[in-house]
Amino acid sequence: MQAFIDDGARVEWFELSGRTTLTSADDLLALNERFFAQTPSPPPAPQRYVTFAPPCIVDDDVALGPGSTIGPNAHLMRGCRIGARCTVRHALVFPGAQVADGATVEHTLIS
């Protein structure tokens, strides 16, 4: 989390019931899923040739290749690049990360 703050990323909080551990990538993905379940987010602005399956968050300055499907439960962080014909769901794609054409990204972090 500190690395995100140091890089100037928007870091938000939400209240959780019960105890939560954040020590691994799996923990962060689980928290992301809880966030999407508890926090309604507006759908991303429509883009030609890209399909969104809400809930999903697409930050500013994200390049999306044609024929790609984003979501559900995907957060594409600023400056990342998603190739053509990609599927990104249940995933976090970190700032500046790149996903190659035709890739399926699911239940993972891409840094």
Phi and psi restraints in degrees (range 20) as a CNS / XPLOR table:
assign (resid 1 and name C) (resid 2 and name N)
       (resid 2 and name CA) (resid 2 and name C) 1.0 -63.4 20.0 2
assign (resid 2 and name N) (resid 2 and name CA)
       (resid 2 and name C) (resid 3 and name N) 1.0 -35.6 20.0 2
assign (resid 2 and name C) (resid 3 and name N)
       (resid 3 and name CA) (resid 3 and name C) 1.0 -62.5 20.0 2
assign (resid 3 and name N) (resid 3 and name CA)
       (resid 3 and name C) (resid 4 and name N) 1.0 -38.9 20.0 2
assign (resid 3 and name C) (resid 4 and name N)
       (resid 4 and name CA) (resid 4 and name C) 1.0 -62.7 20.0 2
assign (resid 4 and name N) (resid 4 and name CA)
       (resid 4 and name C) (resid 5 and name N) 1.0 -46.1 20.0 2
assign (resid 4 and name C) (resid 5 and name N)
       (resid 5 and name CA) (resid 5 and name C) 1.0 -61.3 20.0 2
assign (resid 5 and name N) (resid 5 and name CA)
       (resid 5 and name C) (resid 6 and name N) 1.0 -45.4 20.0 2
assign (resid 5 and name C) (resid 6 and name N)
       (resid 6 and name CA) (resid 6 and name C) 1.0 -60.4 20.0 2
assign (resid 6 and name N) (resid 6 and name CA)
       (resid 6 and name C) (resid 7 and name N) 1.0 -32.6 20.0 2
assign (resid 6 and name C) (resid 7 and name N)
       (resid 7 and name CA) (resid 7 and name C) 1.0 -84.0 20.0 2
assign (resid 7 and name N) (resid 7 and name CA)
       (resid 7 and name C) (resid 8 and name N) 1.0 0.7 20.0 2
assign (resid 7 and name C) (resid 8 and name N)
       (resid 8 and name CA) (resid 8 and name C) 1.0 83.8 20.0 2
assign (resid 8 and name N) (resid 8 and name CA)
       (resid 8 and name C) (resid 9 and name N) 1.0 13.9 20.0 2
assign (resid 8 and name C) (resid 9 and name N)
       (resid 9 and name CA) (resid 9 and name C) 1.0 -72.0 20.0 2
assign (resid 9 and name N) (resid 9 and name CA)
       (resid 9 and name C) (resid 10 and name N) 1.0 153.5 20.0 2
assign (resid 9 and name C) (resid 10 and name N)
       (resid 10 and name CA) (resid 10 and name C) 1.0 -76.7 20.0 2
assign (resid 10 and name N) (resid 10 and name CA)
       (resid 10 and name C) (resid 11 and name N) 1.0 120.7 20.0 2
assign (resid 10 and name C) (resid 11 and name N)
       (resid 11 and name CA) (resid 11 and name C) 1.0 -116.5 20.0 2
assign (resid 11 and name N) (resid 11 and name CA)
       (resid 11 and name C) (resid 12 and name N) 1.0 123.5 20.0 2
assign (resid 11 and name C) (resid 12 and name N)
       (resid 12 and name CA) (resid 12 and name C) 1.0 -117.6 20.0 2
assign (resid 12 and name N) (resid 12 and name CA)
       (resid 12 and name C) (resid 13 and name N) 1.0 165.6 20.0 2
assign (resid 12 and name C) (resid 13 and name N)
       (resid 13 and name CA) (resid 13 and name C) 1.0 -127.5 20.0 2
assign (resid 13 and name N) (resid 13 and name CA)
       (resid 13 and name C) (resid 14 and name N) 1.0 159.2 20.0 2
assign (resid 13 and name C) (resid 14 and name N)
       (resid 14 and name CA) (resid 14 and name C) 1.0 -149.7 20.0 2
assign (resid 14 and name N) (resid 14 and name CA)
       (resid 14 and name C) (resid 15 and name N) 1.0 150.5 20.0 2
assign (resid 14 and name C) (resid 15 and name N)
       (resid 15 and name CA) (resid 15 and name C) 1.0 -81.8 20.0 2
assign (resid 15 and name N) (resid 15 and name CA)
       (resid 15 and name C) (resid 16 and name N) 1.0 134.0 20.0 2
assign (resid 15 and name C) (resid 16 and name N)
       (resid 16 and name CA) (resid 16 and name C) 1.0 -115.1 20.0 2
assign (resid 16 and name N) (resid 16 and name CA)
       (resid 16 and name C) (resid 17 and name N) 1.0 147.5 20.0 2
assign (resid 16 and name C) (resid 17 and name N)
       (resid 17 and name CA) (resid 17 and name C) 1.0 -91.1 20.0 2
assign (resid 17 and name N) (resid 17 and name CA)
       (resid 17 and name C) (resid 18 and name N) 1.0 145.6 20.0 2
assign (resid 17 and name C) (resid 18 and name N)
       (resid 18 and name CA) (resid 18 and name C) 1.0 81.4 20.0 2
assign (resid 18 and name N) (resid 18 and name CA)
       (resid 18 and name C) (resid 19 and name N) 1.0 -177.8 20.0 2
assign (resid 18 and name C) (resid 19 and name N)
       (resid 19 and name CA) (resid 19 and name C) 1.0 -93.8 20.0 2
assign (resid 19 and name N) (resid 19 and name CA)
       (resid 19 and name C) (resid 20 and name N) 1.0 140.6 20.0 2
assign (resid 19 and name C) (resid 20 and name N)
       (resid 20 and name CA) (resid 20 and name C) 1.0 -132.0 20.0 2
assign (resid 20 and name N) (resid 20 and name CA)
       (resid 20 and name C) (resid 21 and name N) 1.0 138.7 20.0 2
assign (resid 20 and name C) (resid 21 and name N)
       (resid 21 and name CA) (resid 21 and name C) 1.0 -111.0 20.0 2
assign (resid 21 and name N) (resid 21 and name CA)
       (resid 21 and name C) (resid 22 and name N) 1.0 137.7 20.0 2
assign (resid 21 and name C) (resid 22 and name N)
       (resid 22 and name CA) (resid 22 and name C) 1.0 -129.2 20.0 2
assign (resid 22 and name N) (resid 22 and name CA)
       (resid 22 and name C) (resid 23 and name N) 1.0 87.1 20.0 2
assign (resid 22 and name C) (resid 23 and name N)
       (resid 23 and name CA) (resid 23 and name C) 1.0 -127.7 20.0 2
assign (resid 23 and name N) (resid 23 and name CA)
       (resid 23 and name C) (resid 24 and name N) 1.0 -8.0 20.0 2
assign (resid 23 and name C) (resid 24 and name N)
       (resid 24 and name CA) (resid 24 and name C) 1.0 -141.9 20.0 2
assign (resid 24 and name N) (resid 24 and name CA)
       (resid 24 and name C) (resid 25 and name N) 1.0 169.9 20.0 2
assign (resid 24 and name C) (resid 25 and name N)
       (resid 25 and name CA) (resid 25 and name C) 1.0 -61.3 20.0 2
assign (resid 25 and name N) (resid 25 and name CA)
       (resid 25 and name C) (resid 26 and name N) 1.0 -38.8 20.0 2
assign (resid 25 and name C) (resid 26 and name N)
       (resid 26 and name CA) (resid 26 and name C) 1.0 -61.9 20.0 2
assign (resid 26 and name N) (resid 26 and name CA)
       (resid 26 and name C) (resid 27 and name N) 1.0 -38.1 20.0 2
assign (resid 26 and name C) (resid 27 and name N)
       (resid 27 and name CA) (resid 27 and name C) 1.0 -62.1 20.0 2
assign (resid 27 and name N) (resid 27 and name CA)
       (resid 27 and name C) (resid 28 and name N) 1.0 -43.6 20.0 2
assign (resid 27 and name C) (resid 28 and name N)
       (resid 28 and name CA) (resid 28 and name C) 1.0 -65.3 20.0 2
assign (resid 28 and name N) (resid 28 and name CA)
       (resid 28 and name C) (resid 29 and name N) 1.0 -40.6 20.0 2
assign (resid 28 and name C) (resid 29 and name N)
       (resid 29 and name CA) (resid 29 and name C) 1.0 -63.9 20.0 2
assign (resid 29 and name N) (resid 29 and name CA)
       (resid 29 and name C) (resid 30 and name N) 1.0 -40.4 20.0 2
assign (resid 29 and name C) (resid 30 and name N)
       (resid 30 and name CA) (resid 30 and name C) 1.0 -64.1 20.0 2
assign (resid 30 and name N) (resid 30 and name CA)
       (resid 30 and name C) (resid 31 and name N) 1.0 -40.7 20.0 2
assign (resid 30 and name C) (resid 31 and name N)
       (resid 31 and name CA) (resid 31 and name C) 1.0 -64.3 20.0 2
assign (resid 31 and name N) (resid 31 and name CA)
       (resid 31 and name C) (resid 32 and name N) 1.0 -39.2 20.0 2
assign (resid 31 and name C) (resid 32 and name N)
       (resid 32 and name CA) (resid 32 and name C) 1.0 -60.9 20.0 2
assign (resid 32 and name N) (resid 32 and name CA)
       (resid 32 and name C) (resid 33 and name N) 1.0 -42.7 20.0 2
assign (resid 32 and name C) (resid 33 and name N)
       (resid 33 and name CA) (resid 33 and name C) 1.0 -62.2 20.0 2
assign (resid 33 and name N) (resid 33 and name CA)
       (resid 33 and name C) (resid 34 and name N) 1.0 -41.6 20.0 2
assign (resid 33 and name C) (resid 34 and name N)
       (resid 34 and name CA) (resid 34 and name C) 1.0 -64.9 20.0 2
assign (resid 34 and name N) (resid 34 and name CA)
       (resid 34 and name C) (resid 35 and name N) 1.0 -39.9 20.0 2
assign (resid 34 and name C) (resid 35 and name N)
       (resid 35 and name CA) (resid 35 and name C) 1.0 -58.6 20.0 2
assign (resid 35 and name N) (resid 35 and name CA)
       (resid 35 and name C) (resid 36 and name N) 1.0 -49.2 20.0 2
assign (resid 35 and name C) (resid 36 and name N)
       (resid 36 and name CA) (resid 36 and name C) 1.0 -63.6 20.0 2
assign (resid 36 and name N) (resid 36 and name CA)
       (resid 36 and name C) (resid 37 and name N) 1.0 -35.6 20.0 2
assign (resid 36 and name C) (resid 37 and name N)
       (resid 37 and name CA) (resid 37 and name C) 1.0 -69.2 20.0 2
assign (resid 37 and name N) (resid 37 and name CA)
       (resid 37 and name C) (resid 38 and name N) 1.0 -31.5 20.0 2
assign (resid 37 and name C) (resid 38 and name N)
       (resid 38 and name CA) (resid 38 and name C) 1.0 -99.4 20.0 2
assign (resid 38 and name N) (resid 38 and name CA)
       (resid 38 and name C) (resid 39 and name N) 1.0 -18.8 20.0 2
assign (resid 38 and name C) (resid 39 and name N)
       (resid 39 and name CA) (resid 39 and name C) 1.0 -123.5 20.0 2
assign (resid 39 and name N) (resid 39 and name CA)
       (resid 39 and name C) (resid 40 and name N) 1.0 108.5 20.0 2
assign (resid 39 and name C) (resid 40 and name N)
       (resid 40 and name CA) (resid 40 and name C) 1.0 -65.9 20.0 2
assign (resid 40 and name N) (resid 40 and name CA)
       (resid 40 and name C) (resid 41 and name N) 1.0 136.3 20.0 2
assign (resid 40 and name C) (resid 41 and name N)
       (resid 41 and name CA) (resid 41 and name C) 1.0 -127.8 20.0 2
assign (resid 41 and name N) (resid 41 and name CA)
       (resid 41 and name C) (resid 42 and name N) 1.0 140.9 20.0 2
assign (resid 41 and name C) (resid 42 and name N)
       (resid 42 and name CA) (resid 42 and name C) 1.0 -65.8 20.0 2
assign (resid 42 and name N) (resid 42 and name CA)
       (resid 42 and name C) (resid 43 and name N) 1.0 147.2 20.0 2
assign (resid 42 and name C) (resid 43 and name N)
       (resid 43 and name CA) (resid 43 and name C) 1.0 -65.9 20.0 2
assign (resid 43 and name N) (resid 43 and name CA)
       (resid 43 and name C) (resid 44 and name N) 1.0 151.8 20.0 2
assign (resid 43 and name C) (resid 44 and name N)
       (resid 44 and name CA) (resid 44 and name C) 1.0 -61.3 20.0 2
assign (resid 44 and name N) (resid 44 and name CA)
       (resid 44 and name C) (resid 45 and name N) 1.0 157.7 20.0 2
assign (resid 44 and name C) (resid 45 and name N)
       (resid 45 and name CA) (resid 45 and name C) 1.0 -60.1 20.0 2
assign (resid 45 and name N) (resid 45 and name CA)
       (resid 45 and name C) (resid 46 and name N) 1.0 135.7 20.0 2
assign (resid 45 and name C) (resid 46 and name N)
       (resid 46 and name CA) (resid 46 and name C) 1.0 -56.4 20.0 2
assign (resid 46 and name N) (resid 46 and name CA)
       (resid 46 and name C) (resid 47 and name N) 1.0 142.6 20.0 2
assign (resid 46 and name C) (resid 47 and name N)
       (resid 47 and name CA) (resid 47 and name C) 1.0 -131.6 20.0 2
assign (resid 47 and name N) (resid 47 and name CA)
       (resid 47 and name C) (resid 48 and name N) 1.0 139.6 20.0 2
assign (resid 47 and name C) (resid 48 and name N)
       (resid 48 and name CA) (resid 48 and name C) 1.0 -62.9 20.0 2
assign (resid 48 and name N) (resid 48 and name CA)
       (resid 48 and name C) (resid 49 and name N) 1.0 132.0 20.0 2
assign (resid 48 and name C) (resid 49 and name N)
       (resid 49 and name CA) (resid 49 and name C) 1.0 71.4 20.0 2
assign (resid 49 and name N) (resid 49 and name CA)
       (resid 49 and name C) (resid 50 and name N) 1.0 14.3 20.0 2
assign (resid 49 and name C) (resid 50 and name N)
       (resid 50 and name CA) (resid 50 and name C) 1.0 -125.6 20.0 2
assign (resid 50 and name N) (resid 50 and name CA)
       (resid 50 and name C) (resid 51 and name N) 1.0 135.2 20.0 2
assign (resid 50 and name C) (resid 51 and name N)
       (resid 51 and name CA) (resid 51 and name C) 1.0 -106.2 20.0 2
assign (resid 51 and name N) (resid 51 and name CA)
       (resid 51 and name C) (resid 52 and name N) 1.0 131.4 20.0 2
assign (resid 51 and name C) (resid 52 and name N)
       (resid 52 and name CA) (resid 52 and name C) 1.0 -108.9 20.0 2
assign (resid 52 and name N) (resid 52 and name CA)
       (resid 52 and name C) (resid 53 and name N) 1.0 134.2 20.0 2
assign (resid 52 and name C) (resid 53 and name N)
       (resid 53 and name CA) (resid 53 and name C) 1.0 -117.4 20.0 2
assign (resid 53 and name N) (resid 53 and name CA)
       (resid 53 and name C) (resid 54 and name N) 1.0 88.8 20.0 2
assign (resid 53 and name C) (resid 54 and name N)
       (resid 54 and name CA) (resid 54 and name C) 1.0 -59.1 20.0 2
assign (resid 54 and name N) (resid 54 and name CA)
       (resid 54 and name C) (resid 55 and name N) 1.0 155.1 20.0 2
assign (resid 54 and name C) (resid 55 and name N)
       (resid 55 and name CA) (resid 55 and name C) 1.0 -83.6 20.0 2
assign (resid 55 and name N) (resid 55 and name CA)
       (resid 55 and name C) (resid 56 and name N) 1.0 143.8 20.0 2
assign (resid 55 and name C) (resid 56 and name N)
       (resid 56 and name CA) (resid 56 and name C) 1.0 -159.2 20.0 2
assign (resid 56 and name N) (resid 56 and name CA)
       (resid 56 and name C) (resid 57 and name N) 1.0 155.7 20.0 2
assign (resid 56 and name C) (resid 57 and name N)
       (resid 57 and name CA) (resid 57 and name C) 1.0 -125.2 20.0 2
assign (resid 57 and name N) (resid 57 and name CA)
       (resid 57 and name C) (resid 58 and name N) 1.0 129.5 20.0 2
assign (resid 57 and name C) (resid 58 and name N)
       (resid 58 and name CA) (resid 58 and name C) 1.0 -122.9 20.0 2
assign (resid 58 and name N) (resid 58 and name CA)
       (resid 58 and name C) (resid 59 and name N) 1.0 109.8 20.0 2
assign (resid 58 and name C) (resid 59 and name N)
       (resid 59 and name CA) (resid 59 and name C) 1.0 -71.2 20.0 2
assign (resid 59 and name N) (resid 59 and name CA)
       (resid 59 and name C) (resid 60 and name N) 1.0 173.9 20.0 2
assign (resid 59 and name C) (resid 60 and name N)
       (resid 60 and name CA) (resid 60 and name C) 1.0 -63.4 20.0 2
assign (resid 60 and name N) (resid 60 and name CA)
       (resid 60 and name C) (resid 61 and name N) 1.0 156.0 20.0 2
assign (resid 60 and name C) (resid 61 and name N)
       (resid 61 and name CA) (resid 61 and name C) 1.0 60.6 20.0 2
assign (resid 61 and name N) (resid 61 and name CA)
       (resid 61 and name C) (resid 62 and name N) 1.0 36.8 20.0 2
assign (resid 61 and name C) (resid 62 and name N)
       (resid 62 and name CA) (resid 62 and name C) 1.0 -103.6 20.0 2
assign (resid 62 and name N) (resid 62 and name CA)
       (resid 62 and name C) (resid 63 and name N) 1.0 130.6 20.0 2
assign (resid 62 and name C) (resid 63 and name N)
       (resid 63 and name CA) (resid 63 and name C) 1.0 -97.9 20.0 2
assign (resid 63 and name N) (resid 63 and name CA)
       (resid 63 and name C) (resid 64 and name N) 1.0 125.5 20.0 2
assign (resid 63 and name C) (resid 64 and name N)
       (resid 64 and name CA) (resid 64 and name C) 1.0 -116.8 20.0 2
assign (resid 64 and name N) (resid 64 and name CA)
       (resid 64 and name C) (resid 65 and name N) 1.0 124.3 20.0 2
assign (resid 64 and name C) (resid 65 and name N)
       (resid 65 and name CA) (resid 65 and name C) 1.0 -75.8 20.0 2
assign (resid 65 and name N) (resid 65 and name CA)
       (resid 65 and name C) (resid 66 and name N) 1.0 151.7 20.0 2
assign (resid 65 and name C) (resid 66 and name N)
       (resid 66 and name CA) (resid 66 and name C) 1.0 -63.1 20.0 2
assign (resid 66 and name N) (resid 66 and name CA)
       (resid 66 and name C) (resid 67 and name N) 1.0 146.1 20.0 2
assign (resid 66 and name C) (resid 67 and name N)
       (resid 67 and name CA) (resid 67 and name C) 1.0 81.7 20.0 2
assign (resid 67 and name N) (resid 67 and name CA)
       (resid 67 and name C) (resid 68 and name N) 1.0 6.6 20.0 2
assign (resid 67 and name C) (resid 68 and name N)
       (resid 68 and name CA) (resid 68 and name C) 1.0 -87.5 20.0 2
assign (resid 68 and name N) (resid 68 and name CA)
       (resid 68 and name C) (resid 69 and name N) 1.0 153.1 20.0 2
assign (resid 68 and name C) (resid 69 and name N)
       (resid 69 and name CA) (resid 69 and name C) 1.0 -121.4 20.0 2
assign (resid 69 and name N) (resid 69 and name CA)
       (resid 69 and name C) (resid 70 and name N) 1.0 126.9 20.0 2
assign (resid 69 and name C) (resid 70 and name N)
       (resid 70 and name CA) (resid 70 and name C) 1.0 -117.7 20.0 2
assign (resid 70 and name N) (resid 70 and name CA)
       (resid 70 and name C) (resid 71 and name N) 1.0 124.3 20.0 2
assign (resid 70 and name C) (resid 71 and name N)
       (resid 71 and name CA) (resid 71 and name C) 1.0 101.0 20.0 2
assign (resid 71 and name N) (resid 71 and name CA)
       (resid 71 and name C) (resid 72 and name N) 1.0 170.2 20.0 2
assign (resid 71 and name C) (resid 72 and name N)
       (resid 72 and name CA) (resid 72 and name C) 1.0 -79.7 20.0 2
assign (resid 72 and name N) (resid 72 and name CA)
       (resid 72 and name C) (resid 73 and name N) 1.0 167.9 20.0 2
assign (resid 72 and name C) (resid 73 and name N)
       (resid 73 and name CA) (resid 73 and name C) 1.0 55.7 20.0 2
assign (resid 73 and name N) (resid 73 and name CA)
       (resid 73 and name C) (resid 74 and name N) 1.0 46.2 20.0 2
assign (resid 73 and name C) (resid 74 and name N)
       (resid 74 and name CA) (resid 74 and name C) 1.0 -119.7 20.0 2
assign (resid 74 and name N) (resid 74 and name CA)
       (resid 74 and name C) (resid 75 and name N) 1.0 139.3 20.0 2
assign (resid 74 and name C) (resid 75 and name N)
       (resid 75 and name CA) (resid 75 and name C) 1.0 -124.0 20.0 2
assign (resid 75 and name N) (resid 75 and name CA)
       (resid 75 and name C) (resid 76 and name N) 1.0 115.3 20.0 2
assign (resid 75 and name C) (resid 76 and name N)
       (resid 76 and name CA) (resid 76 and name C) 1.0 -101.6 20.0 2
assign (resid 76 and name N) (resid 76 and name CA)
       (resid 76 and name C) (resid 77 and name N) 1.0 114.3 20.0 2
assign (resid 76 and name C) (resid 77 and name N)
       (resid 77 and name CA) (resid 77 and name C) 1.0 -88.7 20.0 2
assign (resid 77 and name N) (resid 77 and name CA)
       (resid 77 and name C) (resid 78 and name N) 1.0 158.5 20.0 2
assign (resid 77 and name C) (resid 78 and name N)
       (resid 78 and name CA) (resid 78 and name C) 1.0 -49.8 20.0 2
assign (resid 78 and name N) (resid 78 and name CA)
       (resid 78 and name C) (resid 79 and name N) 1.0 139.1 20.0 2
assign (resid 78 and name C) (resid 79 and name N)
       (resid 79 and name CA) (resid 79 and name C) 1.0 79.4 20.0 2
assign (resid 79 and name N) (resid 79 and name CA)
       (resid 79 and name C) (resid 80 and name N) 1.0 0.2 20.0 2
assign (resid 79 and name C) (resid 80 and name N)
       (resid 80 and name CA) (resid 80 and name C) 1.0 -79.7 20.0 2
assign (resid 80 and name N) (resid 80 and name CA)
       (resid 80 and name C) (resid 81 and name N) 1.0 161.6 20.0 2
assign (resid 80 and name C) (resid 81 and name N)
       (resid 81 and name CA) (resid 81 and name C) 1.0 -127.9 20.0 2
assign (resid 81 and name N) (resid 81 and name CA)
       (resid 81 and name C) (resid 82 and name N) 1.0 124.1 20.0 2
assign (resid 81 and name C) (resid 82 and name N)
       (resid 82 and name CA) (resid 82 and name C) 1.0 -111.3 20.0 2
assign (resid 82 and name N) (resid 82 and name CA)
       (resid 82 and name C) (resid 83 and name N) 1.0 124.1 20.0 2
assign (resid 82 and name C) (resid 83 and name N)
       (resid 83 and name CA) (resid 83 and name C) 1.0 -70.4 20.0 2
assign (resid 83 and name N) (resid 83 and name CA)
       (resid 83 and name C) (resid 84 and name N) 1.0 -179.4 20.0 2
assign (resid 83 and name C) (resid 84 and name N)
       (resid 84 and name CA) (resid 84 and name C) 1.0 -72.1 20.0 2
assign (resid 84 and name N) (resid 84 and name CA)
       (resid 84 and name C) (resid 85 and name N) 1.0 147.1 20.0 2
assign (resid 84 and name C) (resid 85 and name N)
       (resid 85 and name CA) (resid 85 and name C) 1.0 58.0 20.0 2
assign (resid 85 and name N) (resid 85 and name CA)
       (resid 85 and name C) (resid 86 and name N) 1.0 35.4 20.0 2
assign (resid 85 and name C) (resid 86 and name N)
       (resid 86 and name CA) (resid 86 and name C) 1.0 -94.6 20.0 2
assign (resid 86 and name N) (resid 86 and name CA)
       (resid 86 and name C) (resid 87 and name N) 1.0 156.4 20.0 2
assign (resid 86 and name C) (resid 87 and name N)
       (resid 87 and name CA) (resid 87 and name C) 1.0 -123.8 20.0 2
assign (resid 87 and name N) (resid 87 and name CA)
       (resid 87 and name C) (resid 88 and name N) 1.0 124.8 20.0 2
assign (resid 87 and name C) (resid 88 and name N)
       (resid 88 and name CA) (resid 88 and name C) 1.0 -128.6 20.0 2
assign (resid 88 and name N) (resid 88 and name CA)
       (resid 88 and name C) (resid 89 and name N) 1.0 113.3 20.0 2
assign (resid 88 and name C) (resid 89 and name N)
       (resid 89 and name CA) (resid 89 and name C) 1.0 -145.9 20.0 2
assign (resid 89 and name N) (resid 89 and name CA)
       (resid 89 and name C) (resid 90 and name N) 1.0 148.7 20.0 2
assign (resid 89 and name C) (resid 90 and name N)
       (resid 90 and name CA) (resid 90 and name C) 1.0 50.0 20.0 2
assign (resid 90 and name N) (resid 90 and name CA)
       (resid 90 and name C) (resid 91 and name N) 1.0 52.1 20.0 2
assign (resid 90 and name C) (resid 91 and name N)
       (resid 91 and name CA) (resid 91 and name C) 1.0 -150.4 20.0 2
assign (resid 91 and name N) (resid 91 and name CA)
       (resid 91 and name C) (resid 92 and name N) 1.0 159.1 20.0 2
assign (resid 91 and name C) (resid 92 and name N)
       (resid 92 and name CA) (resid 92 and name C) 1.0 -118.7 20.0 2
assign (resid 92 and name N) (resid 92 and name CA)
       (resid 92 and name C) (resid 93 and name N) 1.0 125.3 20.0 2
assign (resid 92 and name C) (resid 93 and name N)
       (resid 93 and name CA) (resid 93 and name C) 1.0 -112.5 20.0 2
assign (resid 93 and name N) (resid 93 and name CA)
       (resid 93 and name C) (resid 94 and name N) 1.0 113.9 20.0 2
assign (resid 93 and name C) (resid 94 and name N)
       (resid 94 and name CA) (resid 94 and name C) 1.0 -74.9 20.0 2
assign (resid 94 and name N) (resid 94 and name CA)
       (resid 94 and name C) (resid 95 and name N) 1.0 162.4 20.0 2
assign (resid 94 and name C) (resid 95 and name N)
       (resid 95 and name CA) (resid 95 and name C) 1.0 -53.5 20.0 2
assign (resid 95 and name N) (resid 95 and name CA)
       (resid 95 and name C) (resid 96 and name N) 1.0 131.7 20.0 2
assign (resid 95 and name C) (resid 96 and name N)
       (resid 96 and name CA) (resid 96 and name C) 1.0 79.7 20.0 2
assign (resid 96 and name N) (resid 96 and name CA)
       (resid 96 and name C) (resid 97 and name N) 1.0 -4.9 20.0 2
assign (resid 96 and name C) (resid 97 and name N)
       (resid 97 and name CA) (resid 97 and name C) 1.0 -71.2 20.0 2
assign (resid 97 and name N) (resid 97 and name CA)
       (resid 97 and name C) (resid 98 and name N) 1.0 157.1 20.0 2
assign (resid 97 and name C) (resid 98 and name N)
       (resid 98 and name CA) (resid 98 and name C) 1.0 -126.5 20.0 2
assign (resid 98 and name N) (resid 98 and name CA)
       (resid 98 and name C) (resid 99 and name N) 1.0 139.7 20.0 2
assign (resid 98 and name C) (resid 99 and name N)
       (resid 99 and name CA) (resid 99 and name C) 1.0 -117.8 20.0 2
assign (resid 99 and name N) (resid 99 and name CA)
       (resid 99 and name C) (resid 100 and name N) 1.0 125.0 20.0 2
assign (resid 99 and name C) (resid 100 and name N)
       (resid 100 and name CA) (resid 100 and name C) 1.0 -69.6 20.0 2
assign (resid 100 and name N) (resid 100 and name CA)
       (resid 100 and name C) (resid 101 and name N) 1.0 154.2 20.0 2
assign (resid 100 and name C) (resid 101 and name N)
       (resid 101 and name CA) (resid 101 and name C) 1.0 -49.4 20.0 2
assign (resid 101 and name N) (resid 101 and name CA)
       (resid 101 and name C) (resid 102 and name N) 1.0 136.5 20.0 2
assign (resid 101 and name C) (resid 102 and name N)
       (resid 102 and name CA) (resid 102 and name C) 1.0 78.3 20.0 2
assign (resid 102 and name N) (resid 102 and name CA)
       (resid 102 and name C) (resid 103 and name N) 1.0 1.7 20.0 2
assign (resid 102 and name C) (resid 103 and name N)
       (resid 103 and name CA) (resid 103 and name C) 1.0 -77.2 20.0 2
assign (resid 103 and name N) (resid 103 and name CA)
       (resid 103 and name C) (resid 104 and name N) 1.0 149.5 20.0 2
assign (resid 103 and name C) (resid 104 and name N)
       (resid 104 and name CA) (resid 104 and name C) 1.0 -111.9 20.0 2
assign (resid 104 and name N) (resid 104 and name CA)
       (resid 104 and name C) (resid 105 and name N) 1.0 120.9 20.0 2
assign (resid 104 and name C) (resid 105 and name N)
       (resid 105 and name CA) (resid 105 and name C) 1.0 -114.2 20.0 2
assign (resid 105 and name N) (resid 105 and name CA)
       (resid 105 and name C) (resid 106 and name N) 1.0 116.9 20.0 2
assign (resid 105 and name C) (resid 106 and name N)
       (resid 106 and name CA) (resid 106 and name C) 1.0 -146.4 20.0 2
assign (resid 106 and name N) (resid 106 and name CA)
       (resid 106 and name C) (resid 107 and name N) 1.0 132.5 20.0 2
assign (resid 106 and name C) (resid 107 and name N)
       (resid 107 and name CA) (resid 107 and name C) 1.0 54.5 20.0 2
assign (resid 107 and name N) (resid 107 and name CA)
       (resid 107 and name C) (resid 108 and name N) 1.0 48.7 20.0 2
assign (resid 107 and name C) (resid 108 and name N)
       (resid 108 and name CA) (resid 108 and name C) 1.0 -155.1 20.0 2
assign (resid 108 and name N) (resid 108 and name CA)
       (resid 108 and name C) (resid 109 and name N) 1.0 169.7 20.0 2
assign (resid 108 and name C) (resid 109 and name N)
       (resid 109 and name CA) (resid 109 and name C) 1.0 -109.1 20.0 2
assign (resid 109 and name N) (resid 109 and name CA)
       (resid 109 and name C) (resid 110 and name N) 1.0 139.3 20.0 2
assign (resid 109 and name C) (resid 110 and name N)
       (resid 110 and name CA) (resid 110 and name C) 1.0 -119.9 20.0 2
assign (resid 110 and name N) (resid 110 and name CA)
       (resid 110 and name C) (resid 111 and name N) 1.0 117.0 20.0 2
